[in-house]
Every structure is written in C-alpha cells, then in structure tokens.
Amino acid sequence: MVVCGDDGLAHRLAAELRGVYREQVVLVVPPSLRTPPQPMAGRARAASAALFGRMVTAVNRGAGGSDDTLVPDERVMEAAEPTEAVLADAGVDRAAALALVYDDDETNIHAALTARRLNPRLRLVLRLYNRRLGQHIEGLLDQAAELAGATTAGGRGGHADITTTVLSDADTTAPALVATALVGTSKVVDAEGLLLRAVERRPPQPGEVADPGLCTLALLSATSSDPAGAEGSEDSGDGPRLLPDAEAVAAATGRGTVVLEQVSYSGPPLPARRAGVMPFASLFSARLRWSLAGLVAAVVALAVALIVVTDDPPLHAIYITLLDLFAINEPALGAPTGQQVLQLLSGLVGLLLLPVLLAAVLEALGTFRTASALRKPPRGLSGHVVLLGLGKIGTRVLTRLRELHIPVVCVEADPEARGVAVARRLRVPVVVGDVTQEGVLESAKIHRADALLALTSADTTNLEAVLYARSVRPDLRAVLRLYDDDFAKAVYRTLRTAHPAALTRSRSVSHLAAPAFAGAMMGRQILGAIPVERRVLLFAAVVVNGHPQLEGRTVAEAFRPGAWRVLALDTAARGRTAGGDPPGSGLVWDLPDTYVLRAGDRVVLAATRRGLAELLGRRTRSAR
C-alpha cells in the first residue's frame, strides 16, 4: 500500500493500514512531515499556557500514547510533490492500492492520472473536496483501467476490484460531527441515500424493557458514565464491546448500549429559491401591510357611501372616489353636502396614502438590497446550533444540519470563506467576526443555544470558544474539532471531568476519516463510520460471492460477535427479496436468521476494523 499526503490524515491512514490490516505501507510525505505532527499543546503551550491551564498535565500524559508513531520497518519517503519519479520509486507499479490524500485537489488528480498510467491494475483512493469533479474523475480513471484490460471479473480469486474511489474527509466526518450535537442522536451514517442513526441509550431501569432497535451495535464501557473514568481505547480490555451477541447484551447489566435505527427523511424539502426572486410577503413589513389594508378598506367605505348618497352605479362611484383620492377630480361645487363631505374625506385619505406608498417603495428596495446580504440571528431565537467556522468541514456540517431542518447560526471571521455563499443561499444567519472577541458569541445567541460546534482550523480558537461558552452555559453540548488525536482525547477527558453534567466531545478529523479511506483502499464500499467512544464501527456494502464466511451460511451463522454482523440485504442488486418474492428495490432490514446468503447477494454489514480486515482475507505482513 502506498500513501501520499501532506497532513495528519496521511500518517493516520498509514497507521490504520499497518496496525489494523497488517499491510506493508510506503508513506510519501513532504520533508516537514517526516515525523507525525506534535500535539497542539506542545506547539502552543508557551503562547496559550493561561488558556490550557489545568489541561497541560493531561495532555502531556496522553501525548506519548499515539498510534501514529512510525514503526522502524516502515518505509518513509520524503518528496515535496508526488511526481512520476517519486511514484515509481515508491513502487506504485507493484502496489495493490494508492491513496492520494493531499489537501490540494489538483495535486491528487495529477498524481492519480500518472499512477493509472504507471499501473492500470492499481486501486486508487483520492481525497477531493469537489464532489462533482470527483464523480467525473472516478469514471475517467475507471474507464482508463478498463481499456487497459486491468479490471478482473468480480474482483475475486485473490484480486480485488480495480476501482477508483473518491472520498472527502469533510463528507466522511460531517455526519459524526452533526450527530454529536443533536438531541437524542449520537451517530449518523449517511451515504448513497442510506441514513442510519446509532442512538446511545442509558442502562434500563429494573422492570424496564429497552427497545433493541434494528440491532445492538455496542455495549458502552463501564466508565462511560463516570466523569473521572477514561474512555476505552482500541487496545484496552475494559472499553466498549462492539457487535455483541444476544447473550452478552442480556448479561450486561448497568451498561449503556448503542442501538441502530433506520431513519427515512419525510420532512418537506428545502424551498427552491431563484436568484433575485423573493416571496411577496417578505417585501413589506407586517405594519406596512396593515396600513395598506386599512387604506383599502377606507376607499371601499367611501365608494359605498358615495353610492348611497348619489345613487351612482358601483363602477362609476368607485371611479369618482379614486379621482377624489388622487386629487384629480374637479371640486364638487354646487353638489349636495354629502357628496362634498365625501370628496373632502377622499382627499384626506389620499394625503395619508402618499407616505404609505413611499414607505412601501423604500421597504421593497431595502429588501432587494439585503436579499444577497447575510442574515442576522432573529430575535427570540433559541434551541439552535451555533456553528463556528465555515471552511470545508463547517460547510458540509452546515448542509447536513439544514437537511435535517435544524436551526443554525454560523460564526465566521472571514466574510469570503467558502461556506459563506452556502449560508447565504440557505438563508442561514451568519455573524461575521472573530469568535475570540467579546460579544461575538453573544451575537449568535449562545446563551439560548442547545449545542456548539467549534470547527475552525485553529485548535486554540475552538478550545477557547468552548471554554467561554461553558462559562455562559455550563450545560451546553459542545463538540470540538481538534487536529491531533491525543490532544482531542486529553481535552475530552478534562472537560468531562470539569463539567460532568454536560455533553462534551472532542473529535480529530483524521481519526474519523482514516477508517473510511483505509476500507476503500482494501477494495470495499464503505458507507460510513460511527465512532463508539474511542473505537470505530464501519458500515460496508459487500457482495457475498467469494467470502466463505458469508456465502452459503444463514444470517445467524454469518454473524461473528465482535467482528461483523449482516444488517440488511440489497434487493436491487439481485432482483429478489429475502423470501424469494418478486424483484423489489431498496434494503430489507428484517432478515430472518434462517435466510441463506447466496453468491449474488449484496449485503450491508457492520464490522469492526479488524473484523473487516479478516473478512477481506488478505495476507498479513508476517505471511509475506
């Protein structure tokens, strides 16, 4: 396996392939990234000692336990760019898979085109932010491999499918970041129209029967409800228990669970707005609309009174009233007294109409001028999510929140950030300002918010914002995006100890994204990843053919506790349902335990990282 990148995701991905899948890895990084990045606390302790305070000890204690440390027998190459010579030296012509995870899309695309020419049988995994461009690149590179005769039928017999997979760390991590901030939702996987929700539930009370949902994904660690406890790590023996069987679930008393629920979005779609076109009601304020309605009623009343006084036909009476209203009728000299009084009243109403019409014009112009401007948080807003940072991660999270119809207020220091245009299109309130300055979070109504998502690119900014928000709302749910995984773990433990009654999560983007990238390098279609404390569950779509652990076995026999579990059958892949019914579409979740998995079936399963590696059946490093 060859991994090329210029940030922490490359190191995390290499560690994932090496430690979980036991693959030989060649890591290509710039000279400045020869060693993994140091935790943020070590880089900024001098400038931020007062801010970190009591966290320094915890960070120092956890900094030595990173699994990103390079092993002695791993080959590491230093190169500023992945040129053809560098890729050839890395052994791309003999590699099984290549991951290009540079932060620049153009660099990844150029290297992918070169690598496909060097090795048409190479499996490619690209990190691209532009999803539309990524779809075209996938088709282009796969077509090039097909024309070269490199694609194997079915991808079995010791060879995996020769495919190109385009992933985005923003898309991979956004569901987990969004779900952590939502009420009653812990984790979400959303890919290709599939929306799954993993709900964290407390231990049932005596006599209470817990709803198992679709299945039980995990038993939480015994210390998960203890503020002083440490979350289980990947190698700890007292951490969470993933994919337990029914006996283990029944025997686990006093431990929380994570259960899976299927969620189908049934709410109304977001209204499609054409540029420059706004609803008529939004052009004028409510006070102005009432004023116009009052004037219309006055005109109607004057017209009716004129009909009664003069016995004119209705149309003629309305015409005379409008002439009097706009002061273009002749004076009613010699007319009856009642008609003269009505003419004076019509003139008075006409005088009142002029300022109302002027106000309507000014309001309409002002509304059109501010249509493209950023909205401000409305008065009385509460129960919303405050989102800090509208970079590529924040933009994806904002889109997910709006899809779920969650009220959001964004805070961004750069008015030209890439997510500002998205917020304007979605009509989401945005506060432009530095979150570290006094009054910015108050403008976002942080004191009435339900959750805070700190997703800026600066660790210290995210940490400072959460600490300040905690002083305003001690019970506020907070999610931090932190660069370093060890630092994220130390911050989480300290904040949980200081605020045991509040929900706090610190997430490293590389920690959340690496499993999906590693799974794609192994040739599996990864639908998403769900973090369970410090571990990760993967959801993958797998064709049964060629997997002896699945093919010819019943659903119950194919279930291996702690490794993998079949969740659903994709009926569209084979054109039949689990009971042999006529062809259907979608996923069948209520598979009976006696259903026999056949070679042509395509199933959705949940698996641990080691379980998925075992299911792939690849040779370990020692076997080579």
C-alpha positions in Angstrom: 0.0 0.0 0.0 1.3 3.5 -0.9 0.0 6.5 1.0 0.9 10.0 -0.2 -0.2 13.1 1.7 0.8 16.4 3.3 -1.1 16.4 6.6 -2.1 14.3 9.6 -4.5 12.2 7.6 -1.6 10.5 5.7 0.0 9.4 9.0 -3.3 8.3 10.5 -4.1 6.3 7.3 -0.7 4.6 7.2 -1.1 3.6 10.9 -4.6 2.3 10.1 -3.3 0.1 7.3 -0.4 -1.1 9.3 -2.0 -1.7 12.6 -5.4 -2.9 11.6 -5.0 -4.6 8.2 -1.3 -5.6 8.7 -0.3 -4.2 5.3 3.1 -3.1 4.2 3.0 0.6 3.7 5.1 3.1 1.8 4.4 6.6 3.2 5.3 9.6 1.0 5.2 12.9 2.8 6.9 16.3 2.4 10.2 16.7 4.4 8.4 18.8 7.0 6.1 15.9 7.8 8.8 13.2 8.2 7.5 12.7 11.8 3.9 12.9 12.8 2.8 16.4 13.9 3.2 17.1 17.5 0.1 17.7 19.7 -1.2 21.2 19.6 -0.5 21.6 23.3 3.3 21.1 22.6 3.3 23.6 19.8 1.4 26.4 21.5 1.9 25.9 25.2 4.1 28.9 25.5 1.5 31.2 23.9 -1.5 29.6 25.4 -0.4 28.5 28.9 -3.1 30.5 30.6 -5.7 29.1 28.3 -4.8 25.5 28.7 -4.3 25.8 32.5 -5.2 22.6 34.1 -5.1 20.6 30.9 -1.4 20.7 30.4 -0.8 17.7 32.7 -3.4 15.6 31.0 -2.1 16.4 27.5 1.4 15.6 28.4 0.3 12.3 30.0 -1.6 11.3 26.8 0.8 12.6 24.2 3.0 9.5 24.4 0.3 7.0 23.5 -0.3 7.9 19.9 -0.5 5.0 17.5 0.6 7.3 14.7 4.3 6.8 15.6 6.1 5.3 12.7 7.4 1.8 13.1 11.1 1.1 12.3 10.4 -1.3 9.4 8.0 1.1 7.6 9.4 2.8 4.5 9.0 6.5 4.5 9.9 8.7 1.6 10.4 12.5 1.6 9.1 14.3 -1.5 7.7 17.8 -2.0 5.3 16.6 -4.7 4.2 13.1 -6.0 5.9 13.3 -9.4 6.2 10.4 -11.7 9.7 9.6 -10.5 8.6 9.7 -6.8 5.6 7.4 -7.5 7.9 5.0 -9.4 10.4 5.0 -6.6 7.6 4.2 -4.1 6.7 1.1 -6.1 3.4 2.2 -7.5 3.9 -0.2 -10.4 3.9 -3.2 -7.9 1.4 -1.8 -5.3 -2.1 -3.0 -4.7 -3.5 0.4 -3.8 -2.5 4.0 -3.7 -4.1 6.7 -1.5 -3.6 10.4 -2.5 -4.7 12.5 0.5 -3.1 15.8 -0.2 -5.1 18.8 0.8 -5.0 20.2 -2.8 -7.4 18.6 -5.3 -5.3 19.4 -8.3 -2.2 17.6 -6.8 -4.3 14.5 -6.1 -5.8 14.4 -9.6 -2.5 14.9 -11.4 -0.9 12.2 -9.3 -3.8 9.8 -9.9 -3.6 10.2 -13.7 0.2 9.5 -13.5 -0.3 6.5 -11.3 -3.0 5.0 -13.5 -0.6 5.1 -16.4 2.2 3.5 -14.4 -0.1 0.7 -13.2 -3.5 0.2 -14.8 -4.3 -2.5 -12.1 -3.8 -0.1 -9.2 -6.7 0.6 -6.9 -6.9 4.4 -6.4 -8.3 6.3 -3.4 -8.4 10.1 -3.8 -9.2 12.8 -1.4 -11.2 15.5 -3.2 -13.4 18.3 -1.8 -15.2 18.9 -5.1 -17.7 16.1 -5.3 -19.0 16.7 -8.8 -15.5 16.8 -10.1 -14.8 13.6 -8.2 -17.6 11.7 -9.9 -16.1 12.6 -13.3 -12.6 11.6 -12.2 -13.8 8.3 -11.0 -15.4 7.5 -14.3 -12.4 8.7 -16.3 -9.8 6.6 -14.3 -12.0 3.5 -14.2 -12.5 3.8 -18.0 -8.8 4.0 -18.4 -8.3 0.9 -16.4 -11.0 -1.0 -18.3 -9.4 0.0 -21.7 -6.1 -1.3 -20.4 -7.7 -4.7 -19.6 -6.9 -4.5 -16.0 -10.3 -5.0 -14.4 -10.9 -8.5 -13.1 -14.3 -10.1 -13.3 -15.9 -10.0 -10.0 -12.8 -8.9 -8.3 -12.2 -12.4 -6.7 -9.6 -15.1 -6.8 -7.0 -13.2 -4.9 -7.5 -9.9 -6.8 -9.7 -7.1 -5.6 -11.7 -4.8 -7.8 -9.7 -2.3 -9.7 -11.6 0.8 -8.9 -11.2 4.4 -8.2 -12.8 5.8 -5.0 -13.1 9.5 -4.4 -13.7 10.4 -0.7 -13.8 13.7 1.2 -12.7 14.0 4.8 -15.4 16.6 5.1 -18.2 14.2 3.9 -16.8 11.4 6.0 -16.7 13.3 9.3 -19.7 15.6 8.9 -22.3 13.1 9.9 -20.5 12.2 13.1 -20.0 15.9 14.0 -23.6 16.8 13.3 -25.0 13.8 15.1 -23.0 14.5 18.3 -24.6 17.9 18.5 -28.2 16.7 18.1 -30.6 15.9 20.8 -31.2 12.1 21.2 -28.7 11.3 18.3 -25.2 10.1 18.9 -24.0 8.9 15.5 -25.3 9.0 11.9 -24.2 7.4 8.7 -25.5 8.9 5.5 -24.3 7.7 2.1 -26.0 6.9 -1.2 -29.5 7.6 0.1 -28.9 5.4 3.2 -29.5 7.1 6.5 -28.7 5.2 9.7 -28.8 6.5 13.2 -26.9 5.0 16.1 -28.6 6.0 19.4 -26.8 5.9 22.7 -29.1 4.7 25.4 -28.7 4.5 29.2 -29.0 1.3 31.1 -32.6 0.2 31.5 -34.2 0.6 34.9 -35.4 -2.5 36.8 -38.5 -3.9 35.2 -37.9 -1.7 32.0 -37.6 -3.4 28.6 -35.2 -1.5 26.3 -36.1 -1.1 22.7 -33.4 -3.0 20.7 -34.0 -1.1 17.5 -32.7 -2.9 14.4 -29.9 -4.4 16.4 -27.5 -3.6 19.3 -24.2 -2.3 17.9 -22.2 -1.9 21.1 -22.1 -2.1 24.9 -20.6 1.1 26.3 -17.7 0.9 28.6 -18.4 0.6 32.3 -16.7 4.0 32.9 -18.7 5.9 30.2 -21.0 7.4 32.9 -18.2 8.1 35.3 -16.8 11.6 34.9 -13.4 10.5 36.2 -13.2 7.4 34.0 -11.3 7.1 30.8 -13.0 6.0 27.6 -11.8 2.7 26.3 -9.1 2.8 23.6 -8.7 0.4 20.8 -6.4 -1.9 22.7 -7.9 -1.6 26.2 -9.6 -4.5 27.8 -12.3 -2.6 29.6 -13.5 -0.5 26.8 -16.8 -0.7 24.8 -17.8 -4.1 23.4 -18.7 -3.9 19.7 -21.2 -6.1 18.0 -22.2 -8.2 21.0 -24.4 -11.3 20.7 -27.8 -11.6 22.4 -26.4 -13.4 25.4 -23.8 -10.7 26.0 -26.5 -8.0 25.8 -28.7 -9.8 28.2 -25.9 -10.3 30.7 -24.6 -6.7 30.5 -26.4 -5.1 33.4 -25.8 -1.4 34.2 -24.1 -0.7 30.9 -25.4 1.7 28.3 -25.9 0.5 24.7 -25.7 1.8 21.2 -28.5 0.6 19.0 -29.1 1.1 15.3 -32.2 2.8 13.9 -33.2 3.3 10.3 -34.1 6.9 9.6 -36.0 7.8 6.4 -36.3 11.6 5.9 -40.0 12.5 5.5 -40.0 16.3 6.1 -40.6 18.8 3.3 -37.7 19.7 1.1 -36.0 23.0 1.4 -37.7 25.5 -0.8 -36.0 26.1 -4.1 -35.4 29.8 -4.4 -34.4 31.5 -7.7 -31.8 34.2 -7.5 -33.4 37.6 -7.1 -36.9 36.4 -6.6 -38.4 36.6 -3.1 -41.9 35.9 -1.7 -44.2 38.9 -2.0 -45.0 38.9 1.8 -41.3 39.3 2.6 -41.1 42.6 0.7 -43.2 44.6 3.2 -43.3 44.6 7.0 -46.4 43.5 8.8 -47.1 47.1 10.0 -47.0 48.3 6.4 -49.3 45.6 5.2 -51.8 46.5 7.9 -51.6 50.2 6.9 -52.3 49.3 3.2 -55.2 47.1 4.2 -56.7 50.0 6.3 -56.4 52.4 3.4 -58.1 49.9 1.0 -60.9 49.5 3.5 -61.3 53.3 3.7 -61.5 53.6 0.0 -64.1 50.9 -0.2 -66.1 52.6 2.6 -66.0 55.9 0.7 -67.2 54.3 -2.5 -70.1 52.6 -0.7 -71.1 55.9 0.9 -71.0 57.7 -2.5 -73.3 55.1 -3.9 -75.7 55.7 -1.1 -75.6 59.5 -1.4 -75.7 59.9 -5.2 -77.3 56.6 -6.4 -74.5 56.3 -8.9 -73.7 52.8 -10.3 -70.9 51.0 -8.4 -68.3 51.2 -11.0 -68.9 55.0 -11.6 -68.9 55.6 -7.8 -65.5 53.8 -7.4 -64.1 55.8 -10.3 -65.2 59.1 -8.8 -63.8 58.1 -5.4 -60.4 57.3 -6.9 -60.3 60.6 -8.8 -61.0 62.4 -5.5 -58.5 60.2 -3.7 -55.7 61.2 -6.1 -56.9 64.9 -6.2 -57.5 64.9 -10.0 -61.3 65.4 -9.9 -63.0 68.8 -10.1 -64.2 70.4 -6.9 -67.8 69.4 -6.1 -69.1 73.0 -6.2 -72.9 73.1 -6.2 -73.1 69.4 -5.4 -75.1 68.1 -2.4 -73.5 68.5 1.0 -73.0 64.8 1.5 -71.0 64.5 -1.8 -68.9 67.5 -0.8 -68.0 65.9 2.5 -67.1 62.6 0.8 -64.8 64.4 -1.6 -63.0 66.1 1.4 -62.7 62.7 3.1 -61.3 61.2 -0.1 -58.7 63.9 -0.3 -57.7 63.3 3.3 -57.3 59.6 2.6 -55.2 60.5 -0.4 -52.9 62.5 1.7 -52.4 59.5 4.0 -51.8 57.2 1.1 -48.7 59.1 -0.1 -46.4 58.3 2.8 -47.6 54.7 2.9 -46.8 54.3 -0.8 -43.4 55.9 -0.2 -42.7 53.5 2.7 -43.7 50.5 0.6 -41.3 51.5 -2.2 -38.4 52.1 0.3 -39.0 48.8 2.1 -39.1 46.9 -1.2 -35.9 48.5 -2.3 -34.3 47.7 1.0 -35.4 44.1 0.9 -33.9 43.6 -2.6 -30.7 45.2 -1.5 -30.4 43.0 1.5 -31.5 39.8 -0.3 -27.9 38.9 -1.0 -26.6 40.0 2.3 -26.0 37.8 5.3 -29.0 37.3 7.6 -28.7 38.2 11.3 -29.9 35.9 14.1 -33.6 36.7 14.6 -34.9 37.9 17.9 -36.1 35.3 20.3 -34.1 32.5 18.6 -33.5 29.6 20.9 -32.8 25.8 20.7 -30.4 26.3 17.8 -26.9 25.1 17.0 -24.0 27.6 16.9 -21.5 26.6 14.2 -18.1 28.1 14.4 -16.1 28.1 11.1 -17.3 27.8 7.5 -14.4 26.1 6.0 -14.7 22.8 4.1 -15.7 20.8 7.2 -18.0 23.5 8.5 -19.7 23.9 5.1 -20.5 20.2 4.9 -21.8 20.2 8.5 -24.0 23.2 7.8 -25.5 21.5 4.8 -26.3 18.4 6.9 -27.9 20.4 9.6 -30.1 22.2 7.1 -31.1 18.9 5.5 -32.3 17.9 9.0 -34.1 21.2 9.4 -32.0 22.1 12.4 -31.9 25.9 13.2 -28.3 27.1 12.8 -26.4 30.3 13.5 -22.9 30.5 11.9 -19.9 32.4 13.1 -17.1 33.1 10.6 -14.2 35.6 10.8 -13.6 35.7 7.0 -16.5 37.1 5.0 -15.0 35.5 1.9 -14.9 32.0 3.4 -16.1 29.2 1.1 -19.1 28.4 3.3 -20.5 32.0 3.4 -22.1 31.7 0.0 -23.7 28.4 1.1 -25.1 30.1 4.2 -26.4 32.9 2.1 -28.1 30.5 -0.3 -29.7 28.5 2.6 -30.7 31.8 4.3 -28.8 30.8 7.5 -27.9 33.6 9.9 -24.2 34.4 10.0 -22.3 36.5 12.5 -19.1 37.8 10.9 -16.4 38.3 13.5 -13.6 36.7 15.5 -15.1 34.2 17.9 -12.3 35.1 20.4 -13.5 38.7 20.6 -16.0 39.7 23.3 -19.6 39.9 22.2 -19.4 37.6 19.1 -20.8 34.5 20.7 -23.4 36.6 22.4 -24.5 37.9 19.0 -25.0 34.2 18.0 -27.4 33.8 21.0 -25.0 31.3 22.6 -26.9 31.7 25.9 -30.0 30.2 24.3 -28.4 27.6 22.1 -28.7 23.9 22.5 -25.2 23.0 21.1 -21.9 24.4 20.0 -19.9 23.1 17.1 -16.4 24.5 17.1 -15.0 23.6 13.7 -12.4 26.3 12.8 -9.0 25.3 11.6 -7.3 26.6 14.8 -7.3 24.3 17.8 -6.8 27.1 20.3 -9.7 29.0 18.8 -12.0 26.0 19.2 -10.9 25.3 22.7 -11.2 29.0 23.8 -14.7 29.2 22.3 -15.8 26.1 24.2 -14.4 27.2 27.5 -16.0 30.6 27.1 -19.3 29.0 26.1 -19.1 26.8 29.2 -18.8 29.8 31.4 -22.0 31.2 29.9 -23.9 27.8 29.7 -22.4 25.1 31.8 -24.8 22.5 30.4 -24.2 23.4 26.8 -23.4 20.4 24.5 -20.1 21.1 22.8 -18.2 19.5 20.0 -14.6 20.4 19.2 -12.7 19.8 16.0 -9.1 19.2 17.1 -6.2 18.4 14.8 -4.3 16.0 17.0 -6.0 12.8 18.2 -4.0 12.7 21.5 -4.8 16.3 22.2 -8.5 15.6 21.4 -8.6 12.8 23.9 -6.9 14.8 26.6 -9.3 17.8 26.1 -12.3 15.5 26.2 -11.3 13.9 29.5 -10.6 17.2 31.2 -13.7 18.9 30.0 -15.8 15.9 31.0 -14.3 15.9 34.5 -14.8 19.7 34.9 -18.4 19.6 33.5 -19.9 16.2 34.3 -23.4 17.3 33.6 -22.7 18.5 30.1 -22.1 16.6 26.9 -18.6 17.3 25.5 -17.0 15.6 22.5 -13.6 16.4 21.0 -13.1 14.9 17.6 -10.0 14.6 15.4 -10.9 14.8 11.7 -8.1 12.3 10.8 -9.4 9.9 13.4 -12.9 9.9 11.9 -11.8 9.9 8.3 -9.0 7.4 8.3 -11.1 4.2 8.6 -13.2 5.0 5.6 -10.1 5.8 3.5 -8.4 2.6 4.7 -11.5 0.5 3.9 -11.6 2.0 0.4 -8.0 1.0 -0.2 -8.9 -2.6 0.7 -11.5 -2.6 -2.1 -14.7 -2.4 0.0 -17.5 0.1 -0.5 -17.6 1.9 2.8 -20.9 3.6 3.5 -19.7 5.3 6.6 -18.1 5.1 10.1 -19.6 5.5 13.5 -17.4 6.3 16.5 -18.2 4.4 19.7 -16.1 6.1 22.4 -12.6 5.8 21.1 -13.4 2.9 18.7 -15.0 2.9 15.3 -17.6 0.8 13.6 -17.6 0.6 9.8 -20.7 0.1 7.6 -19.9 -1.5 4.3 -21.7 -2.9 1.3 -20.2 -6.3 0.4 -21.0 -8.8 -2.3 -21.3 -12.3 -0.8 -19.6 -14.1 -3.6 -16.1 -15.1 -2.7 -16.4 -14.8 1.0 -16.6 -18.2 2.7 -17.6 -16.6 6.0 -20.8 -15.4 4.3 -21.6 -17.5 1.2 -23.9 -20.4 1.9 -24.4 -19.5 5.5 -27.5 -18.3 7.3 -27.7 -14.8 8.7 -27.3 -16.3 12.2 -24.3 -18.4 11.2 -22.6 -15.5 9.4 -22.8 -13.3 12.5 -19.4 -13.2 14.3 -19.7 -11.3 17.6 -17.1 -8.5 17.9 -16.1 -8.8 14.2 -19.1 -8.3 11.8 -22.8 -8.6 11.5 -25.1 -8.7 8.5 -27.7 -5.9 8.8 -29.6 -5.7 5.5 -30.0 -7.2 2.0 -29.9 -5.0 -1.0 -32.8 -6.4 -3.1 -31.9 -4.2 -6.1 -28.6 -5.9 -6.5 -30.1 -9.4 -7.1 -33.7 -8.5 -8.1 -35.4 -10.6 -5.4 -36.3 -10.3 -1.7 -35.2 -12.4 1.2 -38.3 -14.6 1.0 -38.0 -15.2 -2.7 -40.6 -12.7 -3.6 -40.7 -10.7 -6.9 -37.9 -8.2 -7.5 -38.0 -5.2 -5.3 -35.9 -2.2 -4.6 -34.2 -0.8 -1.5 -32.9 -2.6 1.6 -34.6 -5.4 3.6 -33.8 -4.9 7.3 -35.9 -7.6 8.9 -33.8 -10.5 7.5 -34.7 -13.8 9.2 -31.9 -15.6 11.0 -32.6 -18.6 8.7 -32.1 -16.8 5.5 -29.2 -18.3 3.5 -26.8 -15.8 1.9 -26.2 -16.6 -1.8 -23.3 -15.7 -4.0 -25.2 -13.0 -5.9 -26.4 -11.2 -2.7 -25.2 -7.8 -1.8 -25.5 -7.1 1.9 -24.9 -4.2 4.2 -23.0 -5.1 7.3 -21.5 -3.5 10.3 -17.9 -4.5 11.2 -15.0 -3.5 13.4 -11.9 -2.5 11.6 -10.1 -5.8 12.4 -13.2 -7.7 11.6 -13.4 -6.1 8.1 -9.7 -6.9 7.6 -10.3 -10.5 8.4 -13.3 -10.7 6.2 -11.2 -9.4 3.3 -8.9 -12.4 3.7 -5.7 -10.5 2.8 -2.3 -11.9 3.8 -0.7 -10.4 6.9 2.7 -8.8 6.8 4.3 -11.8 8.6 2.9 -14.2 5.9 4.7 -12.3 3.2 
